[in-house]
Structure formats: structure tokens, C-alpha cells
Amino acid sequence: MWRQKLDNFVNETIKECLEKILDLPEEDKKQIEKKLIELAEIKDANQIEPILKYNNKFVTPREHLQDLIDQLRGDVFPLINPNVTGSGAPFTVLRNIFCYMEYIALLRFGRKRNSESGNLEKLLDCFGPEDIQSRYRVYKKYLIQLYRHDLVHLTSPRMKIIQIKDNNKNQIDFAGFFIVADIIGPDKNQKKLQIFGDFDQACSLMRSSEFRKNSFIHLRLARSTITINTISMFFDLINYIKDYQASLAKEEELNRNFAENLIKANLNSAVKLVKELPIDISKNKQIIY
């Protein structure tokens, strides 16, 4: 049943993509439709998981998420180590984290219409270790504005005018940003070895409130400033993806939603440039393939 629903969804999505290019010649549209069908190819992995086309290879949803974990481990994990970067590359790390979070939100919840950040807010409603989740929920709009939108569009967080409540008295003030990129406390060197010496061990340790206690400014309010720790947030993202993987192993509907969201994103992306002027490859003979 899930396969039939998914095939119907693919056909509808291809139709929607073709409607965006109605003014192209009929022969071009036929070729484009053929390419879209190829991009949306689906195979059966088992009764629960589909195998999906992604960048010219076939992967299950869980394998695709593992690719994302491997990317984060290779591209971002070295940057959270203050011994390597000096200051933990806070802007680069958070910019990457929020881009990955937005993509994970797209895969899990789809693209929310008329929204700057898709379903990122929905993801933040259930993000992080259990003892921290309520903070992500309360501060989500502040986090998205300061550490997603500002970092992506303005290169750095900017001052925000916010409402502050203190002892039932409201006032208007500025909120800045504060990013911590290190471990605190007397046993910080030992914890650095545990965190940066073994990636899988670190993922497990960062689930423990006891391990994090008095060692990480995980996500806190310092006066009117949302203070965030890049190390903590990195592992919150990794562990969220791992939990998502575990759910996909047994939930048919979750796999179908993932497949629909990935396919729709891939197909919509595929037709973005098709109406641009053709690239004349005869002028690029210097390029060696």
C-alpha cells in the first residue's frame, strides 16, 4: 500500500514540475519529464523502507541519514575542537548546524509554506536531550533569528530589540548573542579527551545530563542573551539524526513521508535552471573530464 501511495505522489510531483515549464518546446518537456522520472526512481528495500535515487546512487532513508552524520563528522566535528581551531570556529559551526537542521526538518516534516525557516521550529520542539528540550522550545524563535537567519544572510548575529519580563514587569531592551565553544570546569581536559578522542563515545556521553552537568553551557539565558554552546548543539544534532534513524527502521509511514519529502525537494531543485540560457560546452574545451 505504501508503495502505491508513493508512486502516485511521484507522478503528481512530476506533473507539478512540468507545469512550471509550460512555455518550453514540447520536445524539451518530454526530455525533461524523462529525466525527472529517472531522478524519482524508487526500489523496494523491504516491507518498510524504500530505496531512493540520490546523486546517482540508491540509498534507503537510514543510509541517507548516515551520509549526513558522516558529513558532519568530517566537515564540522574538527571545527568544534578548540584545541584545533583556537576558538572553536563558532560562526562556521552554527551556520552549518542550522543548515543541516533545516534539511533534516524538510525530510521529516516537509516544506512549510509561507515560512522563512520551513519546519525548523517544529524540529526544535523535540530537539536535544530530555532535560534541555524545554529550553529549545522556549528559545526557538530567538535561536533561528540570531544563529540561523543572521549567520546565513548577515554573516554574524545582530542586536535584537526584544521584550523582557522581570518580576512581572515588562520592558524593551537589546539582546545580543553569546557563543561558548569550550568545556568548563576543573576536569575539562579529561572531558576534552573523552569528547574529541572518540566520536561514538562522545555521542553517547552527551546524552547524559550527569556528564554535561557543570561542564557545558548547553543552552542558557544569561540576562537577556540566549547563550549557546557549539559543542553541545553539534552533538544534539548528531543524536537527533541517530534517533530519527532508529525510528525509520520500524515505521512505514515515517519512511513514506521521508521519501516524499526527499523526492519533492530533488525534483523541484532539478528544474531550477532548465529555463536558463544553454551552456555552450563547445566553448569549454579547456576543461578536462
NUVEXVEX-408175 format. One record per residue (C-alpha): residue number from 1; residue in one letter; x, y, z. Coordinates in pm, 1 decimal, padded with zeros to 6 digits. Layout:
<rs>
+-----+-----+----------+----------+----------+
!   n ! res !     east !    north !       up !
+-----+-----+----------+----------+----------+
! NUM !   A !        X !        Y !        Z !
...
+-----+-----+----------+----------+----------+
</rs>
This chain:
<rs>
+-----+-----+----------+----------+----------+
!   n ! res !     east !    north !       up !
+-----+-----+----------+----------+----------+
!   1 !   M !  00000.0 !  00000.0 !  00000.0 !
!   2 !   W !  00278.0 !  00248.4 !  00087.9 !
!   3 !   R !  00442.9 !  00185.4 ! -00249.8 !
!   4 !   Q !  00125.1 !  00270.1 ! -00441.3 !
!   5 !   K !  00082.7 !  00592.7 ! -00244.2 !
!   6 !   L !  00444.7 !  00683.5 ! -00310.7 !
!   7 !   D !  00415.6 !  00614.7 ! -00685.4 !
!   8 !   N !  00104.1 !  00833.7 ! -00702.7 !
!   9 !   F !  00288.4 !  01109.5 ! -00518.9 !
!  10 !   V !  00581.2 !  01090.7 ! -00762.0 !
!  11 !   N !  00350.1 !  01119.5 ! -01062.9 !
!  12 !   E !  00175.5 !  01423.8 ! -00914.7 !
!  13 !   T !  00507.0 !  01591.1 ! -00828.7 !
!  14 !   I !  00641.4 !  01538.8 ! -01181.5 !
!  15 !   K !  00321.6 !  01697.8 ! -01319.2 !
!  16 !   E !  00369.4 !  01998.4 ! -01088.8 !
!  17 !   C !  00731.2 !  02038.0 ! -01204.1 !
!  18 !   L !  00629.6 !  02021.9 ! -01571.0 !
!  19 !   E !  00363.7 !  02289.3 ! -01514.7 !
!  20 !   K !  00643.3 !  02529.2 ! -01421.9 !
!  21 !   I !  00797.2 !  02497.2 ! -01768.6 !
!  22 !   L !  00487.0 !  02513.6 ! -01990.2 !
!  23 !   D !  00645.6 !  02766.6 ! -02226.3 !
!  24 !   L !  00928.6 !  02532.0 ! -02332.8 !
!  25 !   P !  00907.1 !  02336.7 ! -02660.5 !
!  26 !   E !  00717.7 !  02005.1 ! -02639.4 !
!  27 !   E !  01025.2 !  01802.3 ! -02730.3 !
!  28 !   D !  01223.1 !  01964.0 ! -02445.1 !
!  29 !   K !  00943.0 !  01892.2 ! -02199.4 !
!  30 !   K !  00943.4 !  01524.6 ! -02297.6 !
!  31 !   Q !  01318.0 !  01502.3 ! -02234.7 !
!  32 !   I !  01280.2 !  01683.7 ! -01901.3 !
!  33 !   E !  00996.3 !  01451.3 ! -01796.5 !
!  34 !   K !  01217.8 !  01150.8 ! -01875.0 !
!  35 !   K !  01496.5 !  01296.7 ! -01656.9 !
!  36 !   L !  01252.3 !  01364.7 ! -01371.3 !
!  37 !   I !  01122.7 !  01006.7 ! -01385.7 !
!  38 !   E !  01484.9 !  00886.5 ! -01366.9 !
!  39 !   L !  01554.6 !  01111.1 ! -01065.6 !
!  40 !   A !  01247.9 !  00982.1 ! -00882.6 !
!  41 !   E !  01322.7 !  00611.7 ! -00931.8 !
!  42 !   I !  01225.5 !  00400.8 ! -00630.9 !
!  43 !   K !  01313.4 !  00043.1 ! -00540.2 !
!  44 !   D !  01193.4 ! -00171.8 ! -00251.6 !
!  45 !   A !  01439.7 ! -00240.2 !  00030.1 !
!  46 !   N !  01192.9 ! -00436.1 !  00244.8 !
!  47 !   Q !  00832.3 ! -00402.8 !  00355.3 !
!  48 !   I !  00910.5 ! -00077.2 !  00536.6 !
!  49 !   E !  01194.6 !  00106.5 !  00362.7 !
!  50 !   P !  01219.1 !  00234.5 !  00004.5 !
!  51 !   I !  01547.3 !  00270.4 ! -00184.5 !
!  52 !   L !  01567.9 !  00619.8 ! -00332.3 !
!  53 !   K !  01776.8 !  00782.7 ! -00604.4 !
!  54 !   Y !  02013.9 !  01040.0 ! -00458.4 !
!  55 !   N !  02306.9 !  01190.3 ! -00650.6 !
!  56 !   N !  02320.4 !  00896.5 ! -00893.7 !
!  57 !   K !  02322.8 !  00628.6 ! -00626.7 !
!  58 !   F !  02049.0 !  00439.2 ! -00445.5 !
!  59 !   V !  02007.5 !  00470.5 ! -00067.4 !
!  60 !   T !  01749.4 !  00391.8 !  00197.0 !
!  61 !   P !  01635.2 !  00678.6 !  00420.7 !
!  62 !   R !  01853.5 !  00545.3 !  00703.2 !
!  63 !   E !  02157.4 !  00527.7 !  00474.6 !
!  64 !   H !  02097.2 !  00885.1 !  00361.1 !
!  65 !   L !  02090.2 !  00999.7 !  00723.4 !
!  66 !   Q !  02413.4 !  00810.4 !  00785.2 !
!  67 !   D !  02568.0 !  01003.2 !  00494.6 !
!  68 !   L !  02466.4 !  01324.8 !  00673.9 !
!  69 !   I !  02623.0 !  01204.9 !  01001.2 !
!  70 !   D !  02942.7 !  01119.3 !  00812.3 !
!  71 !   Q !  02942.7 !  01465.5 !  00652.2 !
!  72 !   L !  02901.0 !  01633.0 !  00990.0 !
!  73 !   R !  03175.1 !  01415.8 !  01136.8 !
!  74 !   G !  03413.6 !  01502.1 !  00853.5 !
!  75 !   D !  03325.4 !  01867.5 !  00791.7 !
!  76 !   V !  03209.9 !  02008.8 !  01124.8 !
!  77 !   F !  03337.7 !  01783.9 !  01406.4 !
!  78 !   P !  03702.2 !  01903.6 !  01370.9 !
!  79 !   L !  03582.9 !  02265.7 !  01392.6 !
!  80 !   I !  03421.6 !  02226.5 !  01735.8 !
!  81 !   N !  03756.4 !  02125.1 !  01887.6 !
!  82 !   P !  03906.2 !  02437.7 !  02049.6 !
!  83 !   N !  04248.5 !  02268.8 !  02051.9 !
!  84 !   V !  04234.9 !  02258.1 !  01672.4 !
!  85 !   T !  04068.8 !  02589.9 !  01589.7 !
!  86 !   G !  04164.9 !  02802.8 !  01888.7 !
!  87 !   S !  03814.8 !  02939.4 !  01932.6 !
!  88 !   G !  03600.7 !  02653.8 !  01805.3 !
!  89 !   A !  03502.0 !  02837.4 !  01480.3 !
!  90 !   P !  03164.2 !  02934.3 !  01636.1 !
!  91 !   F !  03002.3 !  03111.8 !  01338.6 !
!  92 !   T !  03104.2 !  02843.3 !  01088.5 !
!  93 !   V !  02987.7 !  02563.0 !  01316.5 !
!  94 !   L !  02647.9 !  02715.1 !  01395.0 !
!  95 !   R !  02588.4 !  02816.5 !  01033.5 !
!  96 !   N !  02646.9 !  02454.3 !  00930.4 !
!  97 !   I !  02442.9 !  02311.0 !  01216.4 !
!  98 !   F !  02136.9 !  02517.6 !  01132.0 !
!  99 !   C !  02163.9 !  02437.6 !  00760.2 !
! 100 !   Y !  02170.2 !  02066.0 !  00841.0 !
! 101 !   M !  01884.4 !  02107.2 !  01089.8 !
! 102 !   E !  01675.7 !  02281.0 !  00826.2 !
! 103 !   Y !  01739.6 !  01994.9 !  00584.0 !
! 104 !   I !  01651.3 !  01733.3 !  00847.5 !
! 105 !   A !  01330.3 !  01927.6 !  00921.4 !
! 106 !   L !  01248.5 !  01922.6 !  00548.6 !
! 107 !   L !  01299.5 !  01544.0 !  00530.4 !
! 108 !   R !  01093.6 !  01475.9 !  00840.1 !
! 109 !   F !  00815.8 !  01733.6 !  00819.6 !
! 110 !   G !  00821.3 !  01862.6 !  00461.8 !
! 111 !   R !  00842.9 !  02221.0 !  00341.2 !
! 112 !   K !  00615.4 !  02454.7 !  00532.6 !
! 113 !   R !  00458.5 !  02710.2 !  00300.6 !
! 114 !   N !  00498.5 !  03083.4 !  00361.8 !
! 115 !   S !  00772.3 !  03032.8 !  00619.9 !
! 116 !   E !  01129.1 !  03162.3 !  00628.2 !
! 117 !   S !  01259.0 !  02857.7 !  00809.9 !
! 118 !   G !  01036.7 !  02574.2 !  00689.4 !
! 119 !   N !  00959.5 !  02336.3 !  00972.9 !
! 120 !   L !  01272.4 !  02417.4 !  01171.5 !
! 121 !   E !  01054.6 !  02538.3 !  01459.5 !
! 122 !   K !  00872.5 !  02204.2 !  01462.2 !
! 123 !   L !  01205.4 !  02021.3 !  01481.8 !
! 124 !   L !  01317.9 !  02241.6 !  01772.6 !
! 125 !   D !  01003.9 !  02145.3 !  01964.7 !
! 126 !   C !  01152.8 !  01798.9 !  02020.1 !
! 127 !   F !  01525.4 !  01866.8 !  01989.7 !
! 128 !   G !  01808.6 !  01795.0 !  02234.4 !
! 129 !   P !  01839.8 !  01579.6 !  02547.1 !
! 130 !   E !  01526.0 !  01543.2 !  02756.7 !
! 131 !   D !  01647.5 !  01784.1 !  03025.2 !
! 132 !   I !  01718.6 !  02054.5 !  02763.3 !
! 133 !   Q !  01422.7 !  02012.7 !  02524.8 !
! 134 !   S !  01204.3 !  02268.7 !  02702.9 !
! 135 !   R !  01476.1 !  02532.3 !  02654.5 !
! 136 !   Y !  01491.4 !  02470.1 !  02280.7 !
! 137 !   R !  01112.1 !  02507.5 !  02266.2 !
! 138 !   V !  01112.6 !  02835.4 !  02461.9 !
! 139 !   Y !  01407.7 !  02993.4 !  02278.5 !
! 140 !   K !  01347.5 !  02852.6 !  01927.2 !
! 141 !   K !  01246.7 !  03179.4 !  01758.3 !
! 142 !   Y !  01546.4 !  03359.9 !  01912.4 !
! 143 !   L !  01782.9 !  03081.0 !  01804.2 !
! 144 !   I !  01650.3 !  03082.4 !  01448.0 !
! 145 !   Q !  01674.2 !  03459.0 !  01409.0 !
! 146 !   L !  02017.4 !  03502.1 !  01570.6 !
! 147 !   Y !  02200.5 !  03185.0 !  01478.6 !
! 148 !   R !  02031.8 !  03081.4 !  01154.8 !
! 149 !   H !  01899.4 !  03385.0 !  00964.4 !
! 150 !   D !  02162.8 !  03635.2 !  01081.5 !
! 151 !   L !  02454.5 !  03398.0 !  01027.4 !
! 152 !   V !  02337.2 !  03294.8 !  00679.0 !
! 153 !   H !  02218.0 !  03631.2 !  00549.9 !
! 154 !   L !  02418.1 !  03885.3 !  00754.0 !
! 155 !   T !  02738.1 !  03681.8 !  00828.7 !
! 156 !   S !  02703.9 !  03737.8 !  01205.8 !
! 157 !   P !  02431.9 !  03767.0 !  01472.7 !
! 158 !   R !  02295.9 !  04122.5 !  01509.7 !
! 159 !   M !  02143.6 !  04305.8 !  01802.7 !
! 160 !   K !  01774.4 !  04237.4 !  01853.8 !
! 161 !   I !  01516.2 !  04457.5 !  02022.9 !
! 162 !   I !  01314.9 !  04227.1 !  02247.1 !
! 163 !   Q !  01058.2 !  04231.2 !  02525.9 !
! 164 !   I !  01188.8 !  04138.1 !  02868.6 !
! 165 !   K !  00982.6 !  04030.4 !  03167.1 !
! 166 !   D !  01138.8 !  04055.3 !  03513.1 !
! 167 !   N !  00932.6 !  04014.2 !  03830.4 !
! 168 !   N !  00612.4 !  04071.7 !  03630.2 !
! 169 !   K !  00745.6 !  04397.8 !  03492.5 !
! 170 !   N !  00780.5 !  04432.3 !  03114.8 !
! 171 !   Q !  01037.9 !  04643.7 !  02936.5 !
! 172 !   I !  01203.8 !  04679.9 !  02596.7 !
! 173 !   D !  01577.0 !  04619.2 !  02565.1 !
! 174 !   F !  01850.4 !  04483.6 !  02339.8 !
! 175 !   A !  01950.8 !  04118.9 !  02321.4 !
! 176 !   G !  02291.8 !  04027.8 !  02186.8 !
! 177 !   F !  02449.8 !  03690.6 !  02131.2 !
! 178 !   F !  02697.3 !  03480.4 !  02323.6 !
! 179 !   I !  02853.4 !  03163.2 !  02187.2 !
! 180 !   V !  03060.4 !  02927.5 !  02401.2 !
! 181 !   A !  03295.9 !  02693.8 !  02216.0 !
! 182 !   D !  03468.8 !  02512.0 !  02500.6 !
! 183 !   I !  03423.7 !  02290.3 !  02805.7 !
! 184 !   I !  03427.0 !  02446.9 !  03152.4 !
! 185 !   G !  03504.3 !  02310.1 !  03497.6 !
! 186 !   P !  03804.4 !  02160.6 !  03678.7 !
! 187 !   D !  03801.3 !  01832.7 !  03480.8 !
! 188 !   K !  03773.7 !  01999.8 !  03138.5 !
! 189 !   N !  04091.0 !  01840.0 !  02998.7 !
! 190 !   Q !  03970.5 !  01490.6 !  03082.2 !
! 191 !   K !  03633.2 !  01562.1 !  02922.8 !
! 192 !   K !  03803.3 !  01704.1 !  02613.6 !
! 193 !   L !  03982.6 !  01371.5 !  02571.4 !
! 194 !   Q !  03652.5 !  01186.3 !  02602.0 !
! 195 !   I !  03471.5 !  01417.2 !  02358.4 !
! 196 !   F !  03736.0 !  01464.3 !  02091.6 !
! 197 !   G !  03911.1 !  01128.1 !  02123.8 !
! 198 !   D !  03619.7 !  00901.3 !  02032.4 !
! 199 !   F !  03326.1 !  01030.7 !  01826.2 !
! 200 !   D !  03083.2 !  00746.9 !  01906.7 !
! 201 !   Q !  03167.1 !  00760.6 !  02277.6 !
! 202 !   A !  03110.9 !  01136.2 !  02271.9 !
! 203 !   C !  02764.6 !  01091.7 !  02115.8 !
! 204 !   S !  02668.5 !  00858.2 !  02398.8 !
! 205 !   L !  02819.8 !  01074.6 !  02674.1 !
! 206 !   M !  02642.9 !  01388.4 !  02550.6 !
! 207 !   R !  02306.4 !  01222.0 !  02610.0 !
! 208 !   S !  02388.1 !  01208.0 !  02982.0 !
! 209 !   S !  02284.1 !  01506.3 !  03195.5 !
! 210 !   E !  02530.6 !  01387.3 !  03460.1 !
! 211 !   F !  02821.7 !  01411.3 !  03215.7 !
! 212 !   R !  02712.7 !  01755.5 !  03092.5 !
! 213 !   K !  02640.3 !  01893.9 !  03438.1 !
! 214 !   N !  02873.3 !  02182.6 !  03531.4 !
! 215 !   S !  03079.8 !  02119.1 !  03215.9 !
! 216 !   F !  02876.0 !  02271.7 !  02933.5 !
! 217 !   I !  02686.3 !  02594.7 !  02897.9 !
! 218 !   H !  02442.6 !  02390.0 !  02696.4 !
! 219 !   L !  02168.7 !  02642.1 !  02623.4 !
! 220 !   R !  02104.2 !  02908.4 !  02882.9 !
! 221 !   L !  01962.7 !  03253.9 !  02930.3 !
! 222 !   A !  02228.6 !  03499.0 !  03053.7 !
! 223 !   R !  02034.4 !  03814.0 !  03141.2 !
! 224 !   S !  01858.8 !  03884.4 !  02810.5 !
! 225 !   T !  02103.4 !  03689.9 !  02593.9 !
! 226 !   I !  02049.6 !  03337.8 !  02463.5 !
! 227 !   T !  02382.3 !  03165.0 !  02528.6 !
! 228 !   I !  02460.4 !  02863.2 !  02316.6 !
! 229 !   N !  02740.7 !  02605.8 !  02321.5 !
! 230 !   T !  02856.6 !  02482.8 !  01980.0 !
! 231 !   I !  02986.8 !  02151.2 !  02116.4 !
! 232 !   S !  02656.3 !  02069.9 !  02286.2 !
! 233 !   M !  02445.7 !  02171.7 !  01988.6 !
! 234 !   F !  02660.6 !  01970.7 !  01748.2 !
! 235 !   F !  02600.2 !  01651.4 !  01946.0 !
! 236 !   D !  02232.2 !  01735.3 !  01994.3 !
! 237 !   L !  02205.1 !  01734.7 !  01613.6 !
! 238 !   I !  02400.5 !  01409.3 !  01572.5 !
! 239 !   N !  02188.3 !  01235.3 !  01837.0 !
! 240 !   Y !  01866.2 !  01369.1 !  01684.2 !
! 241 !   I !  01966.6 !  01215.4 !  01349.8 !
! 242 !   K !  02057.4 !  00886.2 !  01520.2 !
! 243 !   D !  01716.1 !  00873.7 !  01691.9 !
! 244 !   Y !  01548.4 !  00954.3 !  01359.7 !
! 245 !   Q !  01738.8 !  00663.5 !  01201.5 !
! 246 !   A !  01617.6 !  00427.8 !  01474.5 !
! 247 !   S !  01255.7 !  00534.1 !  01417.2 !
! 248 !   L !  01285.2 !  00479.5 !  01041.2 !
! 249 !   A !  01389.8 !  00118.4 !  01097.9 !
! 250 !   K !  01038.9 !  00030.7 !  01215.0 !
! 251 !   E !  00791.9 !  00296.2 !  01098.1 !
! 252 !   E !  00646.2 !  00256.2 !  00748.5 !
! 253 !   E !  00466.7 !  00592.9 !  00743.1 !
! 254 !   L !  00779.7 !  00779.8 !  00853.3 !
! 255 !   N !  00969.8 !  00623.5 !  00562.2 !
! 256 !   R !  00699.6 !  00721.8 !  00314.3 !
! 257 !   N !  00699.8 !  01081.0 !  00441.3 !
! 258 !   F !  01080.1 !  01089.5 !  00416.0 !
! 259 !   A !  01066.1 !  00955.0 !  00059.0 !
! 260 !   E !  00801.4 !  01205.9 ! -00047.3 !
! 261 !   N !  00990.4 !  01499.5 !  00102.4 !
! 262 !   L !  01326.8 !  01396.0 ! -00046.0 !
! 263 !   I !  01180.1 !  01329.3 ! -00390.5 !
! 264 !   K !  00985.0 !  01656.3 ! -00395.7 !
! 265 !   A !  01295.3 !  01851.7 ! -00290.7 !
! 266 !   N !  01509.9 !  01676.7 ! -00553.4 !
! 267 !   L !  01262.3 !  01726.7 ! -00838.0 !
! 268 !   N !  01185.7 !  02089.3 ! -00754.6 !
! 269 !   S !  01559.1 !  02156.5 ! -00736.0 !
! 270 !   A !  01621.4 !  01977.2 ! -01066.0 !
! 271 !   V !  01412.3 !  02220.5 ! -01274.6 !
! 272 !   K !  01550.1 !  02541.1 ! -01122.1 !
! 273 !   L !  01794.0 !  02609.1 ! -01411.8 !
! 274 !   V !  01624.1 !  02442.0 ! -01705.1 !
! 275 !   K !  01489.4 !  02772.3 ! -01846.9 !
! 276 !   E !  01827.1 !  02946.8 ! -01831.1 !
! 277 !   L !  02034.1 !  03001.0 ! -02145.6 !
! 278 !   P !  02202.8 !  02678.6 ! -02264.2 !
! 279 !   I !  02562.0 !  02623.6 ! -02156.5 !
! 280 !   D !  02775.0 !  02609.3 ! -02470.0 !
! 281 !   I !  03016.0 !  02324.1 ! -02398.5 !
! 282 !   S !  03198.4 !  02388.2 ! -02727.1 !
! 283 !   K !  03348.6 !  02693.8 ! -02554.9 !
! 284 !   N !  03485.5 !  02486.7 ! -02267.5 !
! 285 !   K !  03732.5 !  02263.0 ! -02446.0 !
! 286 !   Q !  03998.0 !  02352.4 ! -02188.7 !
! 287 !   I !  03805.7 !  02159.6 ! -01925.3 !
! 288 !   I !  03936.1 !  01803.2 ! -01895.9 !
! 289 !   Y !  03682.6 !  01537.8 ! -01793.4 !
+-----+-----+----------+----------+----------+
</rs>
